[in-house]
Amino acid sequence: MDVRLYATLRPIVGGSKVTLDAGPGATFQQMLDELIARWPDLKTELFDRNGQLHNNIHIFLNGRDVRYLGGLEMEIPERAEVRIFPPVGGGVDAQNTGDDSQPLVHDYYGVPLWLMKDYLSALGAREQENDVMVADQWQACLRKAKPREIGSLRVGGTTAEFSGDPAALEAMFAQLHWKTLRGGG
């Protein structure tokens, strides 16, 4: 079965399309397991540290996200067209330790510093000092992210170090995810 990959996933697999043994009758999870077995660097791109598919990774079956069709345990049907999209307009690279006392560090590629400040302001933060956004139960220290280069493509963004109440951060991240995913909205 052929699977098409996009953007930052292509350099990992060496092209835009891969042919896998997993096919009709296998589950999407089995397909992903085969991808990771062949290209281990895909694991951190596709899954979080708890083994869950990142929210900003989209696997499409014939143009529809499998999350809304039956999830990763759904069987791949005959004549399936499968495409995997990483975040393009925004998204997150997490560099977290898993320790709640440490700041959570995220790189938001495709989201410039000024736009991140707008997003965080809309979520209740105010700029306390240059590039430090403070809300009631959390804060974010912002800086330009180190650009990511893929071939001739160079994408900048914002690095944000978040700290505060874990429940408040989780609620804020749920809203921020959608803002950054829309890449400007």
LUMDOMI-553232 format. One record per atom (N, C-alpha, C): residue number from 1; residue in one letter; atom name; x, y, z. Coordinates in nm, 2 decimals. Layout:
k	r	a	x	y	z
NUM	A	CA	X	Y	Z
...
END
This chain:
k	r	a	x	y	z
1	M	N	0.08	-0.12	0.00
1	M	CA	0.00	0.00	0.00
1	M	C	0.09	0.12	0.00
2	D	N	0.05	0.22	-0.08
2	D	CA	0.13	0.35	-0.08
2	D	C	0.07	0.45	0.02
3	V	N	0.15	0.52	0.09
3	V	CA	0.12	0.62	0.18
3	V	C	0.19	0.75	0.14
4	R	N	0.12	0.86	0.13
4	R	CA	0.18	0.99	0.10
4	R	C	0.21	1.06	0.23
5	L	N	0.33	1.12	0.24
5	L	CA	0.36	1.20	0.35
5	L	C	0.40	1.34	0.31
6	Y	N	0.38	1.44	0.39
6	Y	CA	0.40	1.58	0.36
6	Y	C	0.49	1.65	0.45
7	A	N	0.54	1.77	0.40
7	A	CA	0.61	1.87	0.47
7	A	C	0.73	1.80	0.54
8	T	N	0.74	1.82	0.68
8	T	CA	0.86	1.78	0.75
8	T	C	0.87	1.63	0.76
9	L	N	0.77	1.55	0.72
9	L	CA	0.79	1.41	0.73
9	L	C	0.86	1.35	0.61
10	R	N	0.86	1.43	0.50
10	R	CA	0.93	1.38	0.38
10	R	C	1.08	1.36	0.39
11	P	N	1.15	1.45	0.45
11	P	CA	1.30	1.42	0.46
11	P	C	1.33	1.30	0.55
12	I	N	1.24	1.27	0.64
12	I	CA	1.27	1.15	0.73
12	I	C	1.26	1.02	0.65
13	V	N	1.16	1.01	0.56
13	V	CA	1.14	0.89	0.48
13	V	C	1.21	0.90	0.34
14	G	N	1.26	1.01	0.31
14	G	CA	1.33	1.03	0.18
14	G	C	1.25	1.05	0.06
15	G	N	1.13	1.10	0.08
15	G	CA	1.04	1.12	-0.04
15	G	C	0.90	1.15	0.00
16	S	N	0.82	1.17	-0.10
16	S	CA	0.68	1.20	-0.07
16	S	C	0.59	1.08	-0.06
17	K	N	0.64	0.96	-0.09
17	K	CA	0.55	0.84	-0.09
17	K	C	0.63	0.73	-0.05
18	V	N	0.57	0.64	0.03
18	V	CA	0.64	0.51	0.07
18	V	C	0.54	0.40	0.04
19	T	N	0.60	0.28	0.02
19	T	CA	0.51	0.16	0.00
19	T	C	0.53	0.07	0.12
20	L	N	0.42	0.03	0.18
20	L	CA	0.42	-0.05	0.30
20	L	C	0.36	-0.18	0.27
21	D	N	0.40	-0.28	0.36
21	D	CA	0.34	-0.41	0.36
21	D	C	0.20	-0.41	0.41
22	A	N	0.18	-0.32	0.52
22	A	CA	0.04	-0.31	0.58
22	A	C	-0.05	-0.25	0.47
23	G	N	-0.17	-0.31	0.46
23	G	CA	-0.26	-0.26	0.36
23	G	C	-0.40	-0.30	0.40
24	P	N	-0.49	-0.31	0.30
24	P	CA	-0.63	-0.34	0.34
24	P	C	-0.64	-0.46	0.43
25	G	N	-0.72	-0.44	0.54
25	G	CA	-0.74	-0.54	0.64
25	G	C	-0.65	-0.51	0.77
26	A	N	-0.54	-0.44	0.75
26	A	CA	-0.46	-0.40	0.86
26	A	C	-0.52	-0.28	0.92
27	T	N	-0.49	-0.24	1.04
27	T	CA	-0.54	-0.12	1.11
27	T	C	-0.44	-0.01	1.08
28	F	N	-0.49	0.12	1.10
28	F	CA	-0.41	0.23	1.08
28	F	C	-0.29	0.23	1.18
29	Q	N	-0.32	0.18	1.30
29	Q	CA	-0.21	0.16	1.40
29	Q	C	-0.10	0.07	1.35
30	Q	N	-0.14	-0.04	1.29
30	Q	CA	-0.04	-0.13	1.23
30	Q	C	0.04	-0.07	1.12
31	M	N	-0.03	0.02	1.04
31	M	CA	0.04	0.09	0.94
31	M	C	0.15	0.18	1.00
32	L	N	0.11	0.26	1.10
32	L	CA	0.20	0.35	1.17
32	L	C	0.31	0.27	1.24
33	D	N	0.28	0.16	1.29
33	D	CA	0.39	0.07	1.36
33	D	C	0.49	0.03	1.25
34	E	N	0.45	0.00	1.13
34	E	CA	0.54	-0.04	1.02
34	E	C	0.62	0.08	0.98
35	L	N	0.56	0.20	0.97
35	L	CA	0.63	0.32	0.94
35	L	C	0.74	0.35	1.04
36	I	N	0.71	0.34	1.17
36	I	CA	0.81	0.37	1.27
36	I	C	0.92	0.26	1.28
37	A	N	0.88	0.14	1.25
37	A	CA	0.99	0.03	1.25
37	A	C	1.09	0.06	1.14
38	R	N	1.04	0.11	1.02
38	R	CA	1.13	0.14	0.91
38	R	C	1.20	0.27	0.93
39	W	N	1.14	0.37	0.99
39	W	CA	1.19	0.51	1.01
39	W	C	1.17	0.55	1.15
40	P	N	1.25	0.51	1.24
40	P	CA	1.23	0.53	1.39
40	P	C	1.21	0.68	1.42
41	D	N	1.27	0.77	1.34
41	D	CA	1.26	0.92	1.37
41	D	C	1.12	0.96	1.36
42	L	N	1.03	0.89	1.29
42	L	CA	0.89	0.93	1.28
42	L	C	0.82	0.92	1.41
43	K	N	0.87	0.84	1.51
43	K	CA	0.79	0.82	1.63
43	K	C	0.77	0.95	1.70
44	T	N	0.87	1.03	1.72
44	T	CA	0.86	1.15	1.80
44	T	C	0.78	1.26	1.71
45	E	N	0.78	1.24	1.58
45	E	CA	0.70	1.34	1.50
45	E	C	0.55	1.30	1.51
46	L	N	0.52	1.17	1.52
46	L	CA	0.38	1.13	1.52
46	L	C	0.32	1.12	1.65
47	F	N	0.39	1.07	1.75
47	F	CA	0.33	1.04	1.88
47	F	C	0.40	1.12	2.00
48	D	N	0.31	1.15	2.10
48	D	CA	0.36	1.22	2.22
48	D	C	0.43	1.12	2.31
49	R	N	0.49	1.16	2.42
49	R	CA	0.56	1.08	2.51
49	R	C	0.47	0.97	2.58
50	N	N	0.34	0.99	2.57
50	N	CA	0.25	0.89	2.63
50	N	C	0.20	0.79	2.52
51	G	N	0.26	0.80	2.40
51	G	CA	0.22	0.71	2.29
51	G	C	0.09	0.74	2.22
52	Q	N	0.04	0.86	2.24
52	Q	CA	-0.08	0.91	2.18
52	Q	C	-0.04	0.98	2.05
53	L	N	-0.12	0.97	1.95
53	L	CA	-0.10	1.05	1.82
53	L	C	-0.11	1.19	1.86
54	H	N	-0.01	1.27	1.82
54	H	CA	-0.01	1.42	1.84
54	H	C	-0.14	1.47	1.78
55	N	N	-0.20	1.57	1.85
55	N	CA	-0.32	1.64	1.81
55	N	C	-0.30	1.70	1.67
56	N	N	-0.18	1.75	1.64
56	N	CA	-0.16	1.82	1.52
56	N	C	-0.11	1.74	1.40
57	I	N	-0.12	1.61	1.42
57	I	CA	-0.09	1.51	1.31
57	I	C	-0.22	1.47	1.25
58	H	N	-0.24	1.47	1.12
58	H	CA	-0.36	1.43	1.06
58	H	C	-0.34	1.32	0.96
59	I	N	-0.41	1.21	0.98
59	I	CA	-0.40	1.10	0.89
59	I	C	-0.53	1.09	0.82
60	F	N	-0.53	1.11	0.68
60	F	CA	-0.65	1.11	0.60
60	F	C	-0.66	0.98	0.52
61	L	N	-0.79	0.93	0.53
61	L	CA	-0.83	0.82	0.44
61	L	C	-0.93	0.88	0.34
62	N	N	-0.89	0.87	0.22
62	N	CA	-0.97	0.93	0.11
62	N	C	-1.02	1.07	0.14
63	G	N	-0.94	1.15	0.20
63	G	CA	-0.97	1.29	0.22
63	G	C	-1.04	1.32	0.36
64	R	N	-1.06	1.22	0.44
64	R	CA	-1.12	1.24	0.57
64	R	C	-1.03	1.19	0.68
65	D	N	-1.02	1.27	0.79
65	D	CA	-0.94	1.24	0.90
65	D	C	-0.99	1.12	0.97
66	V	N	-0.90	1.02	0.99
66	V	CA	-0.94	0.89	1.05
66	V	C	-0.98	0.91	1.20
67	R	N	-0.95	1.02	1.26
67	R	CA	-1.00	1.04	1.40
67	R	C	-1.15	1.04	1.40
68	Y	N	-1.21	1.09	1.30
68	Y	CA	-1.36	1.10	1.29
68	Y	C	-1.42	0.98	1.22
69	L	N	-1.34	0.89	1.18
69	L	CA	-1.40	0.77	1.10
69	L	C	-1.40	0.64	1.19
70	G	N	-1.31	0.64	1.28
70	G	CA	-1.30	0.51	1.36
70	G	C	-1.17	0.50	1.43
71	G	N	-1.08	0.60	1.41
71	G	CA	-0.95	0.61	1.49
71	G	C	-0.85	0.51	1.43
72	L	N	-0.74	0.50	1.50
72	L	CA	-0.63	0.42	1.45
72	L	C	-0.66	0.27	1.45
73	E	N	-0.76	0.22	1.53
73	E	CA	-0.79	0.08	1.53
73	E	C	-0.88	0.04	1.41
74	M	N	-0.92	0.14	1.33
74	M	CA	-1.00	0.11	1.22
74	M	C	-0.92	0.04	1.11
75	E	N	-0.99	-0.06	1.04
75	E	CA	-0.92	-0.13	0.94
75	E	C	-0.91	-0.05	0.81
76	I	N	-0.80	-0.06	0.74
76	I	CA	-0.78	0.01	0.62
76	I	C	-0.86	-0.06	0.51
77	P	N	-0.95	0.01	0.44
77	P	CA	-1.03	-0.05	0.34
77	P	C	-0.96	-0.07	0.21
78	E	N	-1.02	-0.15	0.12
78	E	CA	-0.97	-0.16	-0.02
78	E	C	-0.96	-0.03	-0.08
79	R	N	-0.87	-0.01	-0.18
79	R	CA	-0.86	0.12	-0.26
79	R	C	-0.84	0.24	-0.17
80	A	N	-0.78	0.22	-0.05
80	A	CA	-0.76	0.34	0.04
80	A	C	-0.65	0.43	-0.01
81	E	N	-0.68	0.56	-0.01
81	E	CA	-0.58	0.66	-0.03
81	E	C	-0.54	0.72	0.10
82	V	N	-0.42	0.70	0.15
82	V	CA	-0.38	0.74	0.28
82	V	C	-0.27	0.85	0.27
83	R	N	-0.30	0.96	0.34
83	R	CA	-0.20	1.07	0.35
83	R	C	-0.18	1.12	0.49
84	I	N	-0.06	1.15	0.52
84	I	CA	-0.02	1.19	0.66
84	I	C	0.03	1.33	0.66
85	F	N	-0.03	1.42	0.73
85	F	CA	0.01	1.56	0.73
85	F	C	0.06	1.60	0.87
86	P	N	0.18	1.66	0.88
86	P	CA	0.22	1.72	1.01
86	P	C	0.17	1.86	1.02
87	P	N	0.19	1.93	1.13
87	P	CA	0.15	2.07	1.13
87	P	C	0.22	2.15	1.03
88	V	N	0.15	2.24	0.96
88	V	CA	0.22	2.32	0.86
88	V	C	0.21	2.47	0.90
89	G	N	0.09	2.52	0.93
89	G	CA	0.08	2.66	0.97
89	G	C	0.08	2.66	1.12
90	G	N	0.19	2.66	1.18
90	G	CA	0.20	2.66	1.33
90	G	C	0.24	2.53	1.38
91	G	N	0.17	2.47	1.47
91	G	CA	0.21	2.35	1.53
91	G	C	0.31	2.36	1.64
92	V	N	0.35	2.25	1.69
92	V	CA	0.43	2.26	1.81
92	V	C	0.54	2.15	1.81
93	D	N	0.66	2.19	1.85
93	D	CA	0.77	2.10	1.88
93	D	C	0.78	2.11	2.03
94	A	N	0.76	2.00	2.10
94	A	CA	0.76	2.01	2.25
94	A	C	0.90	1.96	2.29
95	Q	N	0.96	2.03	2.39
95	Q	CA	1.08	1.99	2.45
95	Q	C	1.06	1.98	2.60
96	N	N	0.97	1.90	2.64
96	N	CA	0.93	1.89	2.78
96	N	C	0.99	1.78	2.86
97	T	N	1.01	1.81	2.99
97	T	CA	1.08	1.71	3.08
97	T	C	0.98	1.62	3.14
98	G	N	0.85	1.65	3.14
98	G	CA	0.75	1.57	3.21
98	G	C	0.74	1.61	3.36
99	D	N	0.82	1.70	3.41
99	D	CA	0.82	1.74	3.54
99	D	C	0.74	1.87	3.55
100	D	N	0.63	1.87	3.63
100	D	CA	0.54	1.99	3.63
100	D	C	0.61	2.11	3.69
101	S	N	0.72	2.10	3.76
101	S	CA	0.78	2.21	3.82
101	S	C	0.87	2.28	3.72
102	Q	N	0.90	2.22	3.61
102	Q	CA	0.99	2.28	3.51
102	Q	C	0.90	2.35	3.40
103	P	N	0.95	2.45	3.34
103	P	CA	0.87	2.52	3.24
103	P	C	0.85	2.42	3.12
104	L	N	0.74	2.44	3.05
104	L	CA	0.71	2.36	2.93
104	L	C	0.76	2.45	2.82
105	V	N	0.85	2.39	2.73
105	V	CA	0.91	2.46	2.62
105	V	C	0.85	2.41	2.49
106	H	N	0.79	2.50	2.41
106	H	CA	0.73	2.46	2.28
106	H	C	0.79	2.56	2.18
107	D	N	0.82	2.50	2.06
107	D	CA	0.85	2.58	1.94
107	D	C	0.73	2.58	1.85
108	Y	N	0.68	2.70	1.82
108	Y	CA	0.57	2.72	1.73
108	Y	C	0.62	2.77	1.59
109	Y	N	0.64	2.67	1.50
109	Y	CA	0.70	2.71	1.37
109	Y	C	0.58	2.77	1.28
110	G	N	0.62	2.88	1.21
110	G	CA	0.52	2.94	1.13
110	G	C	0.44	3.05	1.20
111	V	N	0.47	3.07	1.33
111	V	CA	0.39	3.17	1.41
111	V	C	0.50	3.27	1.46
112	P	N	0.50	3.39	1.40
112	P	CA	0.60	3.49	1.44
112	P	C	0.57	3.54	1.58
113	L	N	0.67	3.60	1.64
113	L	CA	0.66	3.65	1.78
113	L	C	0.53	3.74	1.80
114	W	N	0.51	3.84	1.71
114	W	CA	0.40	3.93	1.73
114	W	C	0.27	3.86	1.72
115	L	N	0.26	3.75	1.64
115	L	CA	0.13	3.68	1.63
115	L	C	0.11	3.59	1.76
116	M	N	0.21	3.54	1.81
116	M	CA	0.20	3.46	1.93
116	M	C	0.15	3.55	2.05
117	K	N	0.21	3.67	2.05
117	K	CA	0.16	3.77	2.15
117	K	C	0.01	3.80	2.14
118	D	N	-0.03	3.81	2.01
118	D	CA	-0.18	3.83	1.99
118	D	C	-0.26	3.71	2.04
119	Y	N	-0.21	3.59	2.00
119	Y	CA	-0.29	3.47	2.05
119	Y	C	-0.30	3.46	2.20
120	L	N	-0.18	3.49	2.27
120	L	CA	-0.18	3.48	2.41
120	L	C	-0.27	3.59	2.48
121	S	N	-0.27	3.71	2.41
121	S	CA	-0.35	3.82	2.46
121	S	C	-0.50	3.78	2.45
122	A	N	-0.54	3.71	2.34
122	A	CA	-0.67	3.67	2.32
122	A	C	-0.71	3.56	2.43
123	L	N	-0.61	3.49	2.48
123	L	CA	-0.64	3.39	2.58
123	L	C	-0.62	3.44	2.73
124	G	N	-0.62	3.58	2.74
124	G	CA	-0.62	3.64	2.87
124	G	C	-0.49	3.69	2.93
125	A	N	-0.38	3.68	2.85
125	A	CA	-0.25	3.72	2.90
125	A	C	-0.23	3.87	2.86
126	R	N	-0.14	3.94	2.93
126	R	CA	-0.10	4.07	2.90
126	R	C	0.05	4.07	2.90
127	E	N	0.11	4.16	2.83
127	E	CA	0.26	4.17	2.82
127	E	C	0.31	4.25	2.94
128	Q	N	0.37	4.17	3.04
128	Q	CA	0.42	4.24	3.16
128	Q	C	0.55	4.31	3.14
129	E	N	0.64	4.25	3.06
129	E	CA	0.76	4.31	3.02
129	E	C	0.79	4.26	2.88
130	N	N	0.90	4.31	2.82
130	N	CA	0.93	4.27	2.69
130	N	C	0.93	4.12	2.67
131	D	N	0.84	4.07	2.59
131	D	CA	0.83	3.92	2.55
131	D	C	0.79	3.83	2.67
132	V	N	0.74	3.88	2.78
132	V	CA	0.69	3.80	2.89
132	V	C	0.54	3.83	2.90
133	M	N	0.46	3.72	2.87
133	M	CA	0.31	3.73	2.87
133	M	C	0.26	3.67	3.00
134	V	N	0.18	3.74	3.08
134	V	CA	0.13	3.69	3.21
134	V	C	-0.02	3.68	3.21
135	A	N	-0.08	3.57	3.25
135	A	CA	-0.22	3.55	3.27
135	A	C	-0.24	3.52	3.42
136	D	N	-0.36	3.50	3.46
136	D	CA	-0.39	3.48	3.61
136	D	C	-0.32	3.36	3.66
137	Q	N	-0.31	3.25	3.59
137	Q	CA	-0.26	3.13	3.65
137	Q	C	-0.14	3.07	3.57
138	W	N	-0.09	3.14	3.47
138	W	CA	0.02	3.10	3.39
138	W	C	0.09	3.21	3.33
139	Q	N	0.22	3.19	3.28
139	Q	CA	0.29	3.29	3.21
139	Q	C	0.37	3.22	3.10
140	A	N	0.41	3.31	3.00
140	A	CA	0.49	3.26	2.89
140	A	C	0.60	3.36	2.86
141	C	N	0.73	3.30	2.86
141	C	CA	0.84	3.38	2.82
141	C	C	0.87	3.35	2.67
142	L	N	0.87	3.45	2.58
142	L	CA	0.88	3.42	2.44
142	L	C	1.01	3.47	2.38
143	R	N	1.05	3.40	2.28
143	R	CA	1.17	3.44	2.20
143	R	C	1.16	3.39	2.06
144	K	N	1.23	3.44	1.96
144	K	CA	1.23	3.38	1.83
144	K	C	1.29	3.24	1.84
145	A	N	1.22	3.15	1.76
145	A	CA	1.27	3.01	1.76
145	A	C	1.39	3.00	1.66
146	K	N	1.47	2.90	1.69
146	K	CA	1.58	2.87	1.59
146	K	C	1.51	2.82	1.46
147	P	N	1.54	2.88	1.35
147	P	CA	1.47	2.84	1.22
147	P	C	1.49	2.69	1.19
148	R	N	1.39	2.63	1.14
148	R	CA	1.39	2.49	1.10
148	R	C	1.42	2.49	0.95
149	E	N	1.52	2.41	0.90
149	E	CA	1.55	2.41	0.76
149	E	C	1.53	2.27	0.71
150	I	N	1.46	2.27	0.59
150	I	CA	1.43	2.14	0.52
150	I	C	1.46	2.17	0.38
151	G	N	1.57	2.12	0.33
151	G	CA	1.61	2.15	0.19
151	G	C	1.63	2.30	0.18
152	S	N	1.57	2.36	0.08
152	S	CA	1.58	2.51	0.07
152	S	C	1.47	2.58	0.15
153	L	N	1.38	2.51	0.21
153	L	CA	1.27	2.58	0.29
153	L	C	1.33	2.61	0.43
154	R	N	1.30	2.73	0.47
154	R	CA	1.35	2.78	0.61
154	R	C	1.22	2.84	0.67
155	V	N	1.19	2.78	0.79
155	V	CA	1.07	2.83	0.86
155	V	C	1.11	2.88	1.00
156	G	N	1.07	3.00	1.03
156	G	CA	1.10	3.05	1.17
156	G	C	0.97	3.04	1.25
157	G	N	0.98	3.10	1.37
157	G	CA	0.86	3.09	1.46
157	G	C	0.90	3.15	1.59
158	T	N	0.82	3.10	1.69
158	T	CA	0.84	3.14	1.83
158	T	C	0.86	3.03	1.92
159	T	N	0.96	3.04	2.01
159	T	CA	0.98	2.95	2.12
159	T	C	0.91	3.01	2.25
160	A	N	0.83	2.93	2.31
160	A	CA	0.76	2.98	2.43
160	A	C	0.79	2.89	2.55
161	E	N	0.83	2.95	2.66
161	E	CA	0.85	2.87	2.79
161	E	C	0.73	2.90	2.88
162	F	N	0.64	2.80	2.90
162	F	CA	0.52	2.82	2.98
162	F	C	0.55	2.77	3.12
163	S	N	0.49	2.84	3.22
163	S	CA	0.49	2.79	3.36
163	S	C	0.36	2.83	3.42
164	G	N	0.32	2.76	3.53
164	G	CA	0.20	2.80	3.60
164	G	C	0.12	2.67	3.64
165	D	N	0.00	2.69	3.67
165	D	CA	-0.09	2.59	3.72
165	D	C	-0.11	2.49	3.61
166	P	N	-0.08	2.36	3.63
166	P	CA	-0.09	2.26	3.52
166	P	C	-0.23	2.25	3.46
167	A	N	-0.34	2.26	3.54
167	A	CA	-0.47	2.26	3.48
167	A	C	-0.50	2.38	3.40
168	A	N	-0.46	2.50	3.44
168	A	CA	-0.48	2.62	3.36
168	A	C	-0.40	2.61	3.23
169	L	N	-0.28	2.56	3.24
169	L	CA	-0.20	2.54	3.12
169	L	C	-0.26	2.45	3.02
170	E	N	-0.31	2.34	3.07
170	E	CA	-0.38	2.24	2.98
170	E	C	-0.50	2.30	2.91
171	A	N	-0.58	2.38	2.98
171	A	CA	-0.69	2.45	2.92
171	A	C	-0.65	2.55	2.82
172	M	N	-0.54	2.62	2.85
172	M	CA	-0.49	2.72	2.76
172	M	C	-0.44	2.66	2.63
173	F	N	-0.36	2.55	2.65
173	F	CA	-0.30	2.48	2.54
173	F	C	-0.41	2.43	2.44
174	A	N	-0.52	2.38	2.49
174	A	CA	-0.63	2.33	2.41
174	A	C	-0.67	2.44	2.31
175	Q	N	-0.68	2.57	2.36
175	Q	CA	-0.73	2.68	2.28
175	Q	C	-0.61	2.73	2.19
176	L	N	-0.49	2.73	2.24
176	L	CA	-0.38	2.78	2.17
176	L	C	-0.35	2.69	2.05
177	H	N	-0.37	2.56	2.07
177	H	CA	-0.35	2.46	1.96
177	H	C	-0.43	2.50	1.84
178	W	N	-0.55	2.53	1.86
178	W	CA	-0.64	2.56	1.74
178	W	C	-0.60	2.69	1.68
179	K	N	-0.56	2.79	1.75
179	K	CA	-0.51	2.91	1.70
179	K	C	-0.39	2.89	1.61
180	T	N	-0.29	2.82	1.66
180	T	CA	-0.17	2.80	1.59
180	T	C	-0.19	2.71	1.47
181	L	N	-0.28	2.61	1.48
181	L	CA	-0.31	2.52	1.37
181	L	C	-0.36	2.59	1.25
182	R	N	-0.44	2.69	1.28
182	R	CA	-0.50	2.77	1.17
182	R	C	-0.40	2.86	1.10
183	G	N	-0.29	2.88	1.16
183	G	CA	-0.18	2.96	1.10
183	G	C	-0.22	3.10	1.07
184	G	N	-0.27	3.17	1.16
184	G	CA	-0.31	3.31	1.14
184	G	C	-0.45	3.34	1.19
185	G	N	-0.52	3.25	1.23
185	G	CA	-0.66	3.27	1.28
185	G	C	-0.67	3.27	1.42
END
